[in-house]
Each structure stands twice: as structure tokens, then as C-alpha cells.
């Protein structure tokens, strides 16, 4: 199978099998670069996305950002089960969204300006339809 881009910077919609992606995958990649710069500034987990499989990357994304909701998986045009853990567990969209960005934000611990954190949230939106554009 041919892959688009370097694994660490691959957008979640590519991980779940979306074949109709657009430039929002590049926004995601830029967000990962931005996050790595911020974490490096804080001397934290700069090798966070150094993974060797798509499954490992999906795990990093869901642990750091959170699981996708059922609606987000539809918007990602998911064709595989790689990121459906919470959906399969019966969690509601509200329960899933309540946990969104908690771990990532804990790494920032009020050391990064709120507008940078807000920008990261908009860039690292799991749904490409909701992710900001350039």
C-alpha cells in the first residue's frame, strides 16, 4: 500500500482509510510540527510521534487528543476500525468530547499562551471538515 507523507505527520482521516482527502491533511501535519515545537520548548515528549506503525500512531493520537466521535468518523470517511475504540465501548459523543485534548493540554500546563493552545485545538481537529484551513 502506498502512503501519503511521513507516518508521524499523517492525518487521522488517512489512518482510518479515507481515500478522498484534501489539503486538510497538510494542516494536520503543520499542527504536529507546531505541537512538537511547543513540546520541545517545554522539554517534553518531543519524540511523541516517533512510531513505526499506523496502529501505534492511532494510539498516540487518541491518547493525546482523544477518540473520535461517531460523527467525526463519518466525516473522516472511515473505512476501517483503527480508531473506533470509544465508539465500540458504547461511549456517547458527549463523553468522548469531554475528554478531548485533556492529555495534550496537561503537557502545556499554562506554560503556553492560551491563543496558541486554541490554535492547536483548531488545527488538530480530528474531523477534516471541522479542521481550520490555511
N, C-alpha and C positions, 0 to 999 in steps of 0.2 A: 504494500500500500504506500502511495506517495503522500508525504506530509507537507503541509504549508508551514514554513517558519521553523524556528528553533523551538524544541519542545517546551522549555521553561516559559516561553512567551506566548504559547498557544492559547487562544481564547477558548472559553468553555463550550461555545457552540461547535467548535471543531472537535472537541473531545467527545461530544455526545453524537457525532455523526452528521452534523449539518453539512450538506453539500451545496447550499445556496447562500453562502456567506457573502459579506460585503466588506467595505472599508472599516467597519466597526471592529474587525479583528485587529487592525493596526492600532486603534485607540486603546484596546485592551493591552496590547504589547507595550505601548508607551506608558500605560499605567503601571505595569510591572517594573519597568525601568525606573519610573518615578518612585515607586514603593521601595525598590532596592536602594535607591539613593538616600531616601529618608531613613531607612533602617540602618544603612551604613553610617549615616550621620550620627545615629543614636548608638552605634556599635552593637547592633542587634541583628541576629539571624540573616546576615547578608547572603548566605548560601541557601536560603529557604526554598528556592525554586530549583535547586540542583537535583533533578530527579532523572531516572533512566527509563521510566515507562509512563505511558499516558494514564494508567491507573494510579500511579503514585502522584502524578500531577493533579488529577481529580481529587485525590485525598487532601493534598496541600491546599487546594483552592477551597474545598468545602470546610476544612478545619479553620482556615484563616478568615474566610469571608462568610461562609455559611452555605448550607444546602440550598439548591434551587427549589422554588415552589413548583407546583403542578403547572401553573400558568406560565412560569418562566421556561420550563422545559418545553412547553408547546411553542413559545416564542423563539426558542433556540432551535426548533425543528429537530428535536432529539429523536434519534432512531436506534439508540442503544440504552442500556440500563446503567451506564457508568456513573451517573450522578443522581440516581433515584433512591438513595438510602432513606431519606426522611419521608419521601412520598410512600415508599413501601412500608415504612413503620407506622403509617397512619397519622403522622403529624399534620396538623392543619397549616394552611398558608400563614395565618397569624402567628402560630407558634414558631414557624420557621423564620419569619421576618423579624420576630422579636430578638432572635439571636444573631441577626445579620451584623457583620463587622465587629462583633464584640471582641474576638481574639485579636484581630488586626488593630483595633483601637487601643487595646490594652498594651500593645507594643509601643504605641505613641505616648501614652501616659502624660498627656498635657504638655509634652515637650515640643510638639509640632503645632504651628498655628492652626486654629480651627478651620480657616478657609482652605488650607492645604488638605486637611483631613476630609472636608466636604468635597473637594475636587476629586480626591481618591475614591470616595464613595460613588461619585457620578461616573468616573472612568471605569472602575471595577464593578460595574453593574453586570450581573450575570446575564440578563436578557439583552441581546444586541439591540432590540427595539427600544429599550429604555436607556441604553448607554448613550452618553453625550457624544456629539460629533465634534470634529475639529472646528 
